[in-house]
Amino acid sequence: RLRGLSVNSIAYDEIQGMNMEFIPIINEAMTARDYRLEQYSGTPLTMDNPLESKWQETSMAEWAIKCEACGRTNLAGYDQDLMEMIGKTGLVCANKKCCKPLITQKGYWYHTIKERRNSAVGYHLPQVIFPMHCQDEERWAALLQKQANDQFLFMTECLGDSWDSR
């Protein structure tokens, strides 16, 4: 369907199920343009899938929220503070001596691999950082229920993390 098209950008959604051999062929639709943007999104699922592979090549930006009570910068990534930030009623400081509520709107993107920030930017978007979830009592309770009932679903769909070998 892309043959003959000349485009500036291509957005791939649900890339976790795509055959990566098709990506270079599809990207040929951008070769005649000066400005080229590739965007990849989806649900990571296992550690062995195209989305996880693409994520590993990026700046790996995580949502960072500085705690107003103790000053700790909390990073919403599984390998950082994410699990400790999940409180009973919303986001909390990962500092076990603090655990005060965090204000997600005061957060910012922290690129864990700074040298890729201008060439291969990547953003991790766990549901828990969005006000529609972390500041809504019913939605937060629903997320916690998913965590209690189905760890794989919670990790992949709600937290946006690959989860088969952790």
Backbone as ProteinMPNN parsed JSONL, in Angstrom:
{"seq_chain_A": "RLRGLSVNSIAYDEIQGMNMEFIPIINEAMTARDYRLEQYSGTPLTMDNPLESKWQETSMAEWAIKCEACGRTNLAGYDQDLMEMIGKTGLVCANKKCCKPLITQKGYWYHTIKERRNSAVGYHLPQVIFPMHCQDEERWAALLQKQANDQFLFMTECLGDSWDSR", "coords_chain_A": {"N_chain_A": [[0.798, -1.208, 0.0], [2.078, 1.185, 0.4], [3.778, 1.702, -1.683], [4.973, 3.977, -4.051], [4.198, 6.194, -2.627], [5.282, 9.249, -1.067], [6.43, 10.273, 1.857], [6.753, 12.216, 4.924], [6.796, 11.144, 7.438], [6.309, 8.142, 9.353], [4.133, 6.354, 11.311], [4.192, 3.719, 13.39], [2.037, 1.486, 14.858], [1.231, -0.807, 17.458], [3.538, -2.326, 17.161], [4.742, -4.458, 18.387], [3.83, -6.831, 17.341], [4.718, -6.941, 14.761], [6.6, -7.957, 11.841], [9.902, -7.345, 11.779], [11.454, -7.257, 9.51], [10.042, -5.958, 7.582], [10.148, -3.244, 8.106], [12.417, -1.642, 7.042], [11.69, -1.699, 4.33], [9.167, -0.471, 4.293], [9.95, 2.03, 5.257], [11.198, 3.106, 3.054], [9.448, 4.764, 1.774], [9.995, 7.256, 2.693], [12.374, 8.154, 1.666], [12.728, 10.158, -0.286], [12.405, 12.515, 0.976], [13.46, 15.361, 2.942], [12.979, 15.635, 5.629], [12.489, 13.185, 7.952], [10.647, 11.025, 9.939], [10.353, 8.428, 12.186], [8.036, 6.677, 14.082], [7.325, 4.652, 16.797], [5.064, 2.58, 18.493], [3.161, 0.756, 20.966], [2.335, -2.206, 22.842], [4.564, -3.586, 25.055], [4.747, -6.337, 25.924], [6.426, -9.313, 25.832], [9.973, -9.831, 26.612], [11.252, -10.299, 24.302], [10.562, -8.901, 21.672], [9.675, -6.711, 18.905], [9.074, -4.036, 19.822], [10.291, -3.814, 22.35], [12.936, -4.16, 21.537], [13.314, -1.841, 19.943], [12.918, 0.099, 21.931], [15.206, -0.284, 23.534], [17.088, 0.936, 21.969], [16.795, 3.634, 22.271], [16.634, 6.93, 23.9], [15.458, 6.338, 26.237], [13.5, 7.687, 27.981], [12.065, 8.519, 31.069], [9.278, 9.367, 33.173], [9.804, 11.811, 35.507], [9.431, 12.786, 38.84], [9.769, 15.158, 41.23], [9.83, 14.914, 44.682], [8.038, 16.956, 46.81], [8.216, 16.964, 49.517], [10.56, 15.564, 50.513], [12.488, 15.949, 48.579], [13.488, 14.019, 46.847], [14.059, 12.737, 43.58], [11.858, 10.965, 41.753], [11.75, 8.292, 39.541], [9.696, 7.042, 37.052], [10.09, 4.321, 36.075], [10.382, 0.804, 35.6], [12.871, -0.337, 36.287], [13.772, 1.607, 37.924], [12.121, 3.576, 40.095], [9.43, 2.931, 39.884], [7.668, 0.794, 40.872], [7.708, 1.214, 43.636], [6.513, 3.66, 43.725], [3.829, 3.292, 43.464], [1.171, 3.796, 45.263], [-1.422, 3.324, 47.796], [-3.511, 5.061, 47.234], [-2.707, 6.578, 45.121], [0.086, 8.08, 43.355], [3.165, 7.93, 45.108], [6.057, 9.06, 46.942], [9.06, 7.278, 46.423], [10.922, 7.023, 48.39], [11.323, 5.283, 51.234], [11.207, 6.34, 53.792], [9.691, 8.531, 53.465], [7.345, 8.586, 51.526], [5.324, 10.366, 50.74], [2.549, 11.891, 48.972], [2.835, 12.324, 45.393], [2.954, 14.875, 42.882], [1.966, 14.504, 39.808], [1.708, 16.273, 37.658], [3.764, 18.042, 37.963], [5.934, 16.827, 36.989], [8.613, 15.779, 34.732], [10.325, 14.888, 31.678], [12.91, 12.619, 31.919], [15.784, 11.696, 30.438], [17.294, 8.718, 30.38], [19.447, 7.804, 28.937], [21.297, 10.035, 27.94], [22.872, 10.84, 25.702], [21.486, 9.968, 23.489], [19.326, 11.543, 23.249], [18.803, 13.508, 21.268], [18.805, 12.116, 18.923], [17.586, 9.567, 18.969], [15.038, 9.493, 20.44], [13.032, 8.225, 23.071], [10.046, 7.462, 24.804], [8.663, 6.336, 27.831], [5.487, 5.387, 28.756], [3.743, 4.804, 31.263], [0.517, 3.964, 32.516], [0.008, 4.798, 35.115], [1.15, 7.324, 35.602], [-0.463, 9.25, 34.545], [-2.813, 11.842, 35.138], [-5.524, 11.172, 34.82], [-5.635, 8.632, 35.787], [-3.973, 8.371, 38.163], [-5.077, 10.306, 39.765], [-7.694, 9.771, 40.051], [-9.978, 8.214, 41.939], [-11.56, 5.845, 41.46], [-10.47, 4.804, 39.059], [-7.829, 4.41, 39.854], [-8.161, 2.461, 41.801], [-9.067, 0.421, 40.154], [-6.739, -0.09, 38.652], [-5.059, -1.057, 40.691], [-6.47, -3.337, 41.31], [-6.117, -4.835, 38.976], [-3.389, -5.253, 39.219], [-3.34, -6.941, 41.426], [-4.756, -9.159, 40.46], [-3.734, -10.028, 37.932], [-0.651, -10.143, 37.129], [0.945, -10.109, 34.776], [-0.719, -8.8, 32.868], [-1.017, -6.353, 34.21], [1.656, -5.418, 34.317], [2.377, -5.229, 31.555], [0.212, -3.987, 30.071], [-0.731, -1.907, 31.772], [1.538, -0.741, 33.011], [3.275, -0.623, 30.909], [5.586, -2.147, 30.438], [7.943, -4.599, 29.38], [7.617, -8.04, 30.149], [8.413, -10.93, 30.587], [10.622, -12.175, 31.717], [11.482, -11.183, 34.157]], "CA_chain_A": [[0.0, 0.0, 0.0], [2.926, 2.37, 0.473], [4.555, 1.895, -2.909], [4.611, 5.171, -4.797], [3.974, 7.323, -1.727], [6.434, 9.954, -0.536], [5.928, 10.814, 3.117], [7.73, 12.745, 5.878], [6.816, 10.363, 8.672], [5.537, 6.907, 9.427], [3.834, 5.98, 12.689], [3.899, 2.292, 13.536], [1.34, 1.178, 16.103], [1.195, -2.238, 17.752], [4.738, -2.87, 16.531], [5.162, -5.685, 19.054], [3.417, -7.981, 16.541], [5.169, -6.799, 13.376], [7.836, -8.562, 11.368], [10.848, -6.232, 11.645], [12.03, -7.248, 8.165], [9.249, -5.063, 6.745], [10.39, -1.843, 8.474], [13.22, -0.92, 6.04], [10.928, -1.602, 3.075], [8.15, 0.556, 4.519], [10.641, 3.313, 5.418], [11.601, 3.615, 1.739], [8.492, 5.809, 1.384], [10.495, 8.539, 3.191], [13.716, 8.442, 1.157], [12.769, 11.365, -1.123], [12.134, 13.676, 1.83], [14.542, 15.837, 3.795], [12.558, 15.422, 7.01], [11.98, 11.822, 8.103], [10.368, 10.675, 11.329], [9.795, 7.104, 12.454], [7.458, 6.627, 15.415], [6.948, 3.287, 17.14], [4.305, 2.461, 19.734], [2.48, -0.519, 21.158], [2.419, -2.794, 24.168], [5.797, -4.352, 24.958], [4.551, -7.767, 26.171], [7.591, -10.078, 26.275], [11.272, -9.183, 26.456], [11.721, -10.604, 22.95], [9.627, -8.405, 20.662], [10.211, -5.515, 18.237], [8.958, -2.796, 20.593], [11.354, -3.841, 23.356], [14.2, -3.938, 20.814], [13.367, -0.418, 19.592], [13.067, 0.839, 23.19], [16.592, -0.402, 23.959], [17.907, 1.79, 21.099], [16.38, 5.028, 22.457], [17.097, 7.688, 25.066], [14.782, 5.709, 27.372], [13.01, 8.73, 28.881], [11.09, 8.144, 32.102], [8.649, 10.496, 33.835], [10.472, 12.093, 36.777], [8.656, 13.668, 39.709], [10.503, 15.499, 42.45], [8.989, 14.944, 45.875], [8.082, 18.262, 47.457], [8.467, 16.783, 50.943], [11.942, 15.178, 50.84], [13.393, 16.364, 47.515], [13.913, 12.894, 46.005], [13.519, 12.652, 42.23], [11.318, 9.632, 41.527], [11.678, 7.947, 38.119], [8.61, 6.079, 36.832], [10.532, 3.191, 35.263], [10.438, -0.425, 36.393], [14.224, -0.512, 36.812], [14.048, 2.708, 38.839], [11.272, 3.701, 41.282], [8.014, 2.799, 39.536], [6.872, -0.081, 41.742], [7.591, 1.849, 44.954], [5.687, 4.863, 43.573], [2.42, 2.897, 43.409], [0.61, 3.804, 46.612], [-2.8, 2.842, 47.94], [-4.491, 6.005, 46.67], [-2.096, 7.341, 44.03], [1.548, 8.059, 43.32], [3.841, 8.36, 46.335], [7.51, 9.091, 46.895], [9.665, 5.957, 46.588], [11.733, 7.044, 49.604], [10.545, 4.561, 52.247], [11.052, 7.174, 54.975], [8.845, 9.663, 53.112], [6.08, 8.054, 50.987], [4.329, 11.424, 50.577], [1.961, 11.923, 47.618], [3.542, 13.038, 44.335], [2.113, 15.63, 41.953], [2.461, 14.088, 38.498], [1.748, 17.424, 36.749], [5.024, 18.752, 38.16], [6.99, 15.967, 36.491], [9.307, 16.121, 33.493], [10.974, 13.736, 31.05], [14.322, 12.42, 32.238], [16.36, 10.76, 29.471], [18.3, 7.932, 31.095], [20.621, 7.738, 28.062], [21.286, 11.422, 27.457], [23.498, 11.031, 24.392], [20.529, 9.624, 22.423], [18.198, 12.466, 23.401], [18.529, 14.252, 20.039], [18.847, 11.267, 17.736], [16.699, 8.403, 19.094], [14.267, 9.737, 21.66], [12.009, 7.233, 23.389], [9.315, 7.812, 26.029], [7.904, 5.276, 28.499], [4.219, 5.997, 29.169], [2.904, 3.952, 32.107], [-0.778, 4.58, 32.834], [-0.04, 5.346, 36.472], [1.617, 8.711, 35.694], [-1.454, 10.157, 33.979], [-3.793, 12.283, 36.127], [-6.803, 10.459, 34.669], [-5.54, 7.404, 36.573], [-3.414, 8.527, 39.512], [-5.858, 11.257, 40.561], [-9.088, 9.347, 40.004], [-10.093, 7.145, 42.923], [-12.078, 4.608, 40.851], [-9.499, 4.267, 38.097], [-6.673, 3.929, 40.6], [-8.571, 1.186, 42.405], [-9.115, -0.568, 39.068], [-5.351, -0.457, 38.36], [-4.577, -1.894, 41.781], [-7.152, -4.632, 41.175], [-5.411, -5.546, 37.905], [-2.108, -5.672, 39.778], [-3.591, -8.072, 42.32], [-5.339, -10.299, 39.749], [-3.021, -10.486, 36.742], [0.61, -9.409, 37.116], [1.385, -9.909, 33.394], [-1.572, -7.751, 32.306], [-0.685, -5.103, 34.879], [2.987, -4.96, 33.9], [2.45, -4.907, 30.126], [-0.836, -3.064, 29.633], [-0.862, -0.741, 32.649], [2.831, -0.094, 33.245], [4.007, -0.496, 29.657], [6.898, -2.782, 30.551], [8.073, -5.993, 28.944], [7.508, -8.768, 31.399], [8.43, -12.38, 30.698], [11.799, -12.765, 32.366], [11.95, -10.366, 35.291]], "C_chain_A": [[0.836, 1.264, 0.0], [3.706, 2.643, -0.801], [4.04, 3.108, -3.667], [4.34, 6.384, -3.935], [5.303, 7.943, -1.318], [5.956, 10.708, 0.698], [7.073, 11.312, 3.993], [7.851, 11.891, 7.122], [5.961, 9.116, 8.529], [5.368, 6.578, 10.903], [3.409, 4.515, 12.711], [3.208, 2.095, 14.876], [1.239, -0.333, 16.233], [2.373, -2.953, 17.1], [5.188, -4.183, 17.159], [4.793, -6.937, 18.256], [3.902, -7.942, 15.101], [6.439, -7.593, 13.093], [8.802, -7.416, 11.064], [11.508, -6.174, 10.265], [11.283, -6.29, 7.237], [9.574, -3.585, 6.97], [11.255, -1.115, 7.44], [12.485, -0.735, 4.708], [9.881, -0.497, 3.185], [8.8, 1.939, 4.591], [11.149, 3.893, 4.098], [10.666, 4.713, 1.251], [8.947, 7.192, 1.848], [11.8, 8.969, 2.528], [13.814, 9.706, 0.32], [12.576, 12.644, -0.312], [13.344, 14.066, 2.658], [14.247, 15.553, 5.268], [11.925, 14.04, 7.106], [11.81, 11.506, 9.587], [9.744, 9.291, 11.386], [9.278, 7.117, 13.885], [6.941, 5.221, 15.662], [6.177, 3.294, 18.456], [3.63, 1.1, 19.785], [2.585, -0.937, 22.607], [3.597, -3.756, 24.161], [5.662, -5.869, 25.109], [5.832, -8.448, 26.636], [8.884, -9.278, 26.087], [11.814, -9.364, 25.042], [10.665, -10.198, 21.928], [10.17, -7.107, 20.078], [10.133, -4.228, 19.053], [10.046, -2.719, 21.663], [12.713, -3.58, 22.698], [14.365, -2.465, 20.456], [13.597, 0.432, 20.837], [14.527, 0.841, 23.643], [17.533, 0.482, 23.139], [17.66, 3.279, 21.322], [17.048, 5.696, 23.654], [16.454, 7.193, 26.352], [14.318, 6.729, 28.416], [11.927, 8.182, 29.809], [10.527, 9.425, 32.71], [9.282, 10.639, 35.214], [9.627, 13.085, 37.563], [9.46, 13.904, 40.983], [9.515, 15.586, 43.609], [9.147, 16.298, 46.556], [8.39, 18.159, 48.947], [9.942, 16.508, 51.24], [12.961, 15.545, 49.759], [13.869, 15.255, 46.59], [13.278, 13.01, 44.627], [13.137, 11.206, 41.979], [11.184, 9.391, 40.032], [10.674, 6.812, 37.922], [8.995, 5.005, 35.82], [10.664, 1.972, 36.144], [11.808, -0.611, 37.032], [14.651, 0.632, 37.731], [13.065, 2.629, 40.014], [9.809, 3.323, 41.075], [7.206, 1.962, 40.528], [6.682, 0.527, 43.133], [6.715, 3.097, 44.907], [4.188, 4.544, 43.577], [1.893, 2.759, 44.832], [-0.829, 3.318, 46.632], [-3.823, 3.756, 47.292], [-3.948, 6.835, 45.521], [-0.589, 7.212, 44.07], [2.133, 8.608, 44.611], [5.349, 8.336, 46.121], [8.061, 7.69, 47.195], [10.593, 5.875, 47.798], [10.909, 6.441, 50.737], [10.344, 5.368, 53.536], [10.092, 8.333, 54.722], [7.438, 9.2, 52.699], [4.964, 9.1, 50.868], [3.772, 11.402, 49.16], [2.789, 12.77, 46.654], [2.554, 13.736, 43.422], [2.651, 15.378, 40.551], [2.563, 15.252, 37.513], [3.04, 18.225, 36.878], [6.218, 17.922, 37.687], [7.597, 16.469, 35.189], [9.954, 14.844, 32.935], [12.454, 13.728, 31.384], [14.853, 11.331, 31.301], [17.496, 9.995, 30.148], [19.559, 7.721, 30.262], [20.677, 9.066, 27.306], [21.853, 11.603, 26.054], [22.587, 10.653, 23.226], [19.345, 10.59, 22.368], [17.834, 13.205, 22.114], [18.49, 13.388, 18.791], [17.886, 10.087, 17.784], [15.902, 8.514, 20.387], [13.202, 8.65, 21.835], [11.368, 7.57, 24.724], [8.539, 6.606, 26.545], [6.657, 5.915, 29.104], [3.37, 5.046, 30.018], [1.617, 4.688, 32.481], [-0.761, 5.304, 34.168], [0.42, 6.796, 36.588], [0.591, 9.715, 35.193], [-2.502, 10.535, 35.016], [-5.131, 11.551, 36.027], [-6.81, 9.141, 35.435], [-5.105, 7.691, 38.006], [-4.178, 9.527, 40.38], [-7.356, 10.954, 40.51], [-9.225, 8.097, 40.875], [-10.541, 5.812, 42.311], [-11.073, 3.979, 39.891], [-8.261, 3.732, 38.8], [-6.987, 2.575, 41.239], [-8.62, 0.079, 41.348], [-7.707, -1.02, 38.682], [-4.798, -1.378, 39.441], [-5.216, -3.283, 41.737], [-6.489, -5.471, 40.079], [-4.072, -6.068, 38.411], [-2.286, -6.915, 40.648], [-4.019, -9.33, 41.56], [-4.495, -10.868, 38.622], [-1.746, -9.665, 36.57], [1.094, -9.134, 35.691], [0.591, -8.782, 32.737], [-1.208, -6.399, 32.914], [0.648, -4.555, 34.381], [2.996, -4.489, 32.449], [1.462, -3.826, 29.714], [-0.889, -1.784, 30.471], [0.456, 0.011, 32.854], [3.675, 0.036, 31.986], [5.407, -1.061, 29.696], [6.854, -4.196, 30.007], [8.192, -6.851, 30.186], [7.693, -10.278, 31.333], [9.597, -12.946, 31.488], [12.311, -11.963, 33.554], [11.865, -11.153, 36.565]], "O_chain_A": [[0.334, 2.326, -0.371], [4.246, 3.737, -0.964], [2.84, 3.255, -3.897], [4.258, 7.498, -4.451], [6.321, 7.257, -1.231], [5.179, 11.657, 0.599], [8.218, 10.89, 3.832], [8.884, 11.905, 7.792], [5.039, 9.043, 7.716], [6.343, 6.53, 11.653], [2.396, 4.135, 12.124], [3.737, 2.493, 15.914], [1.17, -1.049, 15.234], [2.225, -4.047, 16.556], [5.932, -4.943, 16.539], [5.381, -7.996, 18.471], [3.543, -8.807, 14.302], [7.239, -7.862, 13.989], [8.536, -6.604, 10.178], [12.066, -5.141, 9.894], [11.828, -5.859, 6.221], [9.298, -2.758, 6.101], [10.856, -0.042, 6.988], [12.654, 0.287, 4.042], [9.731, 0.317, 2.273], [8.266, 2.908, 4.05], [11.497, 5.072, 4.045], [11.051, 5.514, 0.399], [8.36, 8.197, 1.449], [12.289, 10.063, 2.811], [14.897, 10.282, 0.223], [12.587, 13.74, -0.872], [14.154, 13.218, 3.033], [15.153, 15.267, 6.051], [10.941, 13.754, 6.423], [12.728, 11.7, 10.383], [8.743, 9.015, 10.724], [9.993, 7.521, 14.802], [6.21, 4.664, 14.843], [6.591, 3.939, 19.419], [3.541, 0.391, 18.783], [2.886, -0.129, 23.485], [3.63, -4.665, 23.333], [6.407, -6.612, 24.469], [6.286, -8.179, 27.747], [8.889, -8.203, 25.487], [12.734, -8.656, 24.633], [9.96, -11.047, 21.383], [11.031, -6.469, 20.684], [11.045, -3.406, 18.981], [10.654, -1.665, 21.855], [13.542, -2.856, 23.251], [15.442, -1.899, 20.645], [14.382, 1.38, 20.805], [15.03, 1.871, 24.091], [18.655, 0.75, 23.567], [18.255, 4.108, 20.632], [17.901, 5.114, 24.323], [16.866, 7.588, 27.443], [14.693, 6.646, 29.586], [11.007, 7.483, 29.384], [11.212, 10.447, 32.759], [9.291, 9.69, 35.997], [9.166, 14.092, 37.026], [9.786, 12.968, 41.713], [8.488, 16.258, 43.513], [10.264, 16.729, 46.843], [8.779, 19.145, 49.572], [10.52, 17.145, 52.12], [14.166, 15.462, 49.995], [14.593, 15.529, 45.633], [12.099, 13.343, 44.51], [13.992, 10.321, 41.99], [10.571, 10.193, 39.327], [10.786, 5.756, 38.544], [8.3, 4.807, 34.824], [11.021, 2.089, 37.316], [11.898, -1.002, 38.195], [15.764, 0.625, 38.256], [13.161, 1.72, 40.839], [9.023, 3.393, 42.02], [6.148, 2.404, 40.976], [5.622, 0.375, 43.739], [6.226, 3.545, 45.943], [3.368, 5.455, 43.684], [2.129, 1.76, 45.511], [-1.382, 2.945, 45.598], [-4.878, 3.3, 46.85], [-4.647, 7.703, 44.998], [-0.05, 6.333, 44.743], [1.665, 9.615, 45.142], [5.847, 7.662, 45.219], [7.588, 7.009, 48.105], [11.007, 4.784, 48.19], [9.908, 7.022, 51.154], [9.406, 5.104, 54.288], [9.718, 9.042, 55.657], [6.47, 9.399, 53.432], [3.785, 8.749, 50.894], [4.448, 10.944, 48.239], [3.365, 13.789, 47.035], [1.444, 13.248, 43.21], [3.659, 15.959, 40.148], [3.413, 15.228, 36.623], [3.372, 19.007, 35.987], [7.369, 18.27, 37.951], [7.144, 17.462, 34.62], [10.105, 13.851, 33.646], [13.16, 14.71, 31.158], [14.418, 10.181, 31.369], [18.54, 10.57, 30.453], [20.632, 7.484, 30.818], [20.172, 9.192, 26.19], [21.362, 12.438, 25.295], [22.892, 10.988, 22.082], [18.465, 10.45, 21.518], [16.659, 13.499, 21.894], [18.172, 13.881, 17.709], [17.412, 9.645, 16.738], [16.079, 7.718, 21.31], [12.563, 8.22, 20.874], [12.064, 7.925, 25.675], [7.842, 5.936, 25.784], [6.755, 6.871, 29.873], [2.366, 4.529, 29.528], [1.635, 5.893, 32.732], [-1.443, 6.315, 34.336], [0.109, 7.448, 37.584], [0.76, 10.917, 35.398], [-3.03, 9.663, 35.706], [-5.796, 11.336, 37.04], [-7.878, 8.59, 35.704], [-5.786, 7.301, 38.954], [-3.958, 9.594, 41.589], [-8.18, 11.789, 40.883], [-8.65, 7.052, 40.571], [-9.963, 4.768, 42.612], [-10.856, 2.768, 39.911], [-7.703, 2.715, 38.388], [-6.164, 1.661, 41.213], [-8.257, -1.065, 41.622], [-7.494, -2.202, 38.413], [-4.14, -2.372, 39.133], [-4.581, -4.278, 42.085], [-6.321, -6.68, 40.238], [-3.665, -7.181, 38.079], [-1.466, -7.833, 40.603], [-3.685, -10.442, 41.966], [-4.533, -12.073, 38.377], [-1.764, -8.611, 35.934], [1.6, -8.047, 35.416], [1.178, -7.899, 32.112], [-1.105, -5.406, 32.194], [0.758, -3.371, 34.06], [3.574, -3.444, 32.148], [1.847, -2.849, 29.071], [-1.073, -0.695, 29.927], [0.484, 1.242, 32.868], [4.689, 0.735, 31.994], [6.317, -0.525, 29.064], [5.857, -4.903, 30.154], [8.802, -6.438, 31.172], [7.018, -10.903, 32.149], [9.552, -14.108, 31.891], [13.484, -12.074, 33.908], [12.212, -10.642, 37.63]]}, "name": "protein", "num_of_chains": 1, "seq": "RLRGLSVNSIAYDEIQGMNMEFIPIINEAMTARDYRLEQYSGTPLTMDNPLESKWQETSMAEWAIKCEACGRTNLAGYDQDLMEMIGKTGLVCANKKCCKPLITQKGYWYHTIKERRNSAVGYHLPQVIFPMHCQDEERWAALLQKQANDQFLFMTECLGDSWDSR"}
